[in-house]
Amino acid sequence: MRKIPALFATLTLAGLGALVPTTSAQAASAACDNAWNGAASGWLYAHKNIHCSGGVLGRDASNDENWGDGRGELRYVANQASSLVHKGTSGMAVKVYDGTNYTGASACLAKSELYVSDLTDDHLVGGGPGSGRITANDTISSHKWVWESACGGAFLR
């Protein structure tokens, strides 16, 4: 007879779980899903804040060796991105660097990832002797489109 109350309690808890409001992680994912769906095809988008919020810093359909200069599509935005949206159409990854001219620590955003909603928990790696892993948040200074084989196994997720 005890199995019936236990079954009822389990079903009640499962039903309550369906009524729980959306978590912040789900909301963040929804915000980046919306940003990706609203983005024009062929572009990389850099967002000011995590979860694809705070406005778009800029977008670029080609390579940009210096996000801090006044040239290219991403102008005066070096070291400011906290989320990225990959809406490229070539099938290539986007490799981001902490240095200008494609130097320093780096990692790739694969086409299959679509976006990275929070760069605070992602890392760039490499960059020369003595360097290691550094946070990807607010450190990106250049990017280029590459095949995944050029990513050296370092990916933003």
Buried (B, 14 or more C-beta within 10 A) or exposed (E): EEEEEEEEEEEEEEEEEEEEEEEEEEEBBBBBBEBBEEBEEEBBBBBBBBBBBEEBBBBBBEBBBBBBBEEBBBBEBBEBBBBBBBBBEEEBBBBBBBBBEBBBBBBBBBBEBBBBBBBEEBBBBBBEEEEEBBBBBBBBBBBBBBEBEEBEEBBBE
